[in-house]
C-alpha cells in the first residue's frame, strides 16, 4: 500500500503541474483593432439611364443598337415557331392529316434547330462584344472604387448587388452609391 502511495504522489504532482501550466499558456494576447469605417455601393444603380455611370449606360445602349437586328430576327423565328405549333394543334384535331402533320413537325424541328443555332451564335457574339466594350470601363470602375474608398478613409466598401441576401440590414447613411456615381461621372464624362 505504501508503494502505491509513493507512485501516486509523483503522478498527482505532475498532473497538477500540467494543469496549472496549461491554464497560463491558454490565455492568448488580445490584439487591439482600430475602428473600421464601412460603406456600400449598389452596382445595379450604375446601369440606370438617368442616374447611372454614363460610360456604362452608353456601352449598354451601344450593345442594344448593335444587336437589335439579331434580336428582331430571333423574335421573328420564335413567332414562326409559335405559328407552326398552332397549325399543328389545328391539324391534330382533324382526322386523316398524318402527312400534313409530319410535314409541319419536320418544318418545326428544322426551324427550332435554326433558332437555337442563331440564339447561341448571337449570345456568343454579344458576350464577346460586351467584353470588348465593357471590359475597359469595368477595370476603370474598379480602380475608381478603390480610389474613392481610400479618399474617404473607408476600411471596407461592399457591393450590395453582389451580396444578395447575405446583407440583412444596413443603414441608408452607409450607401455611397450616388456619391460614387457623381465622382466617377465627373472624372469620366
C-alpha positions as CSV (number, residue, x, y, z in Angstrom):
1,X,0.0,0.0,0.0
2,X,2.9,2.3,0.9
3,X,4.4,1.7,-2.6
4,X,1.1,2.6,-4.2
5,X,1.1,6.0,-2.4
6,X,4.7,6.7,-3.4
7,X,3.8,6.0,-7.0
8,X,0.6,8.1,-7.0
9,X,2.2,11.2,-5.4
10,X,4.5,12.0,-8.4
11,X,1.7,11.3,-10.8
12,X,-0.6,13.6,-8.9
13,X,2.0,16.3,-8.7
14,X,2.7,16.0,-12.5
15,X,-1.0,16.3,-13.3
16,X,-1.4,19.4,-11.1
17,X,1.7,21.0,-12.6
18,X,0.5,20.3,-16.2
19,X,-3.0,21.7,-15.5
20,X,-1.5,24.8,-13.9
21,X,0.9,25.4,-16.8
22,X,-1.9,24.8,-19.4
23,X,-4.1,27.4,-17.8
24,X,-1.4,30.1,-18.0
25,X,-0.4,29.2,-21.6
26,X,-4.1,29.2,-22.8
27,X,-4.6,32.9,-22.3
28,X,-3.6,34.5,-25.7
29,X,-2.8,38.1,-26.1
30,X,-5.6,40.2,-27.5
31,X,-4.7,42.3,-30.5
32,X,-6.2,45.8,-30.5
33,X,-8.3,46.5,-33.6
34,X,-8.9,50.0,-34.8
35,X,-12.4,51.0,-35.5
36,X,-13.4,50.3,-39.1
37,X,-15.3,52.6,-41.5
38,X,-17.7,50.7,-43.7
39,X,-19.9,51.7,-46.6
40,X,-21.6,50.1,-49.6
41,X,-22.5,50.8,-53.2
42,X,-25.2,49.2,-55.3
43,X,-23.6,48.5,-58.7
44,X,-27.1,47.8,-60.1
45,X,-27.6,51.5,-60.0
46,X,-24.6,52.0,-62.3
47,X,-26.9,51.0,-65.2
48,X,-29.7,53.4,-64.6
49,X,-30.0,55.6,-67.7
50,X,-30.8,58.8,-65.9
51,X,-28.6,58.5,-62.8
52,X,-26.1,55.8,-63.6
53,X,-22.5,55.7,-64.7
54,X,-22.6,57.5,-68.1
55,X,-19.9,55.4,-69.7
56,X,-21.6,52.1,-68.7
57,X,-25.0,53.2,-69.8
58,X,-23.5,54.2,-73.1
59,X,-22.0,50.8,-73.5
60,X,-25.3,49.1,-73.0
61,X,-27.1,51.4,-75.3
62,X,-24.5,50.7,-78.0
63,X,-24.9,47.0,-77.4
64,X,-28.7,47.2,-77.8
65,X,-28.4,49.1,-81.0
66,X,-25.7,46.7,-82.4
67,X,-27.7,43.6,-81.6
68,X,-31.2,44.8,-82.3
69,X,-31.2,43.2,-85.8
70,X,-30.3,39.8,-84.3
71,X,-33.0,40.3,-81.6
72,X,-35.6,41.1,-84.3
73,X,-34.6,38.1,-86.3
74,X,-34.8,35.8,-83.3
75,X,-38.2,37.2,-82.3
76,X,-39.4,36.6,-85.9
77,X,-38.2,33.0,-85.8
78,X,-39.9,32.4,-82.4
79,X,-43.2,33.8,-83.8
80,X,-42.9,31.5,-86.8
81,X,-42.3,28.5,-84.5
82,X,-45.4,29.5,-82.5
83,X,-47.4,29.7,-85.7
84,X,-46.3,26.2,-86.7
85,X,-47.3,24.9,-83.2
86,X,-50.7,26.5,-83.6
87,X,-51.1,24.9,-87.1
88,X,-50.1,21.5,-85.7
89,X,-52.7,21.8,-82.9
90,X,-55.4,22.5,-85.6
91,X,-54.2,19.6,-87.8
92,X,-54.2,17.3,-84.8
93,X,-57.9,17.8,-84.2
94,X,-58.8,16.8,-87.8
95,X,-58.7,13.1,-88.8
96,X,-56.6,11.9,-91.7
97,X,-53.9,14.6,-91.7
98,X,-50.9,12.4,-90.9
99,X,-48.9,13.6,-93.9
100,X,-49.5,17.2,-93.2
101,X,-48.8,16.8,-89.5
102,X,-45.5,15.0,-90.3
103,X,-44.5,17.8,-92.7
104,X,-45.3,20.5,-90.2
105,X,-43.4,18.6,-87.4
106,X,-40.3,18.4,-89.7
107,X,-40.6,22.1,-90.5
108,X,-41.0,22.9,-86.9
109,X,-38.0,20.9,-85.9
110,X,-35.9,22.4,-88.6
111,X,-37.0,25.9,-87.5
112,X,-36.3,25.1,-83.9
113,X,-32.7,23.9,-84.7
114,X,-32.2,27.1,-86.7
115,X,-33.5,29.2,-83.9
116,X,-31.2,27.5,-81.3
117,X,-28.2,27.9,-83.5
118,X,-28.9,31.5,-84.1
119,X,-29.6,32.2,-80.4
120,X,-26.3,30.6,-79.5
121,X,-24.3,32.5,-82.1
122,X,-26.0,35.8,-81.1
123,X,-25.3,35.1,-77.4
124,X,-21.6,34.4,-78.1
125,X,-21.2,37.5,-80.3
126,X,-23.0,39.6,-77.7
127,X,-20.7,38.3,-74.9
128,X,-17.6,38.9,-76.9
129,X,-18.7,42.5,-77.9
130,X,-19.8,43.2,-74.4
131,X,-16.4,42.2,-73.1
132,X,-14.7,44.4,-75.6
133,X,-16.8,47.5,-74.7
134,X,-17.4,46.9,-71.0
135,X,-14.1,45.5,-70.0
136,X,-12.1,48.8,-70.0
137,X,-15.0,50.6,-68.2
138,X,-15.2,47.8,-65.6
139,X,-11.5,48.0,-65.0
140,X,-11.6,51.7,-64.6
141,X,-14.7,51.4,-62.3
142,X,-12.7,49.1,-60.0
143,X,-9.8,51.5,-59.8
144,X,-12.0,54.4,-59.1
145,X,-13.9,52.5,-56.4
146,X,-10.6,51.8,-54.6
147,X,-9.5,55.5,-55.0
148,X,-12.9,56.6,-53.8
149,X,-12.7,54.4,-50.7
150,X,-9.2,55.5,-49.9
151,X,-10.1,59.2,-50.2
152,X,-12.9,58.7,-47.7
153,X,-10.8,56.6,-45.4
154,X,-13.1,53.6,-45.8
155,X,-11.8,50.3,-44.3
156,X,-14.4,48.3,-46.3
157,X,-16.5,49.0,-49.3
158,X,-19.2,46.4,-50.2
159,X,-21.2,46.0,-53.4
160,X,-24.7,45.4,-52.3
161,X,-25.6,43.9,-55.7
162,X,-23.1,41.1,-55.3
163,X,-24.1,40.4,-51.6
164,X,-27.6,39.5,-52.5
165,X,-29.4,38.0,-49.5
166,X,-26.2,37.9,-47.4
167,X,-26.8,41.5,-46.2
168,X,-29.8,41.5,-43.9
169,X,-29.8,45.2,-42.9
170,X,-27.8,48.3,-43.4
171,X,-28.3,52.0,-42.6
172,X,-29.1,54.2,-45.6
173,X,-26.3,56.6,-44.4
174,X,-23.7,53.9,-45.4
175,X,-24.9,53.9,-49.0
176,X,-22.4,55.9,-51.1
177,X,-23.7,54.8,-54.5
178,X,-24.9,58.3,-55.6
179,X,-21.7,59.9,-54.3
180,X,-19.5,57.4,-56.2
181,X,-21.5,57.8,-59.4
182,X,-21.2,61.6,-59.2
183,X,-17.4,61.2,-58.5
184,X,-17.0,58.8,-61.5
185,X,-19.0,60.8,-63.9
186,X,-17.2,64.0,-63.0
187,X,-13.8,62.3,-63.8
188,X,-15.0,60.4,-66.8
189,X,-17.6,62.4,-68.7
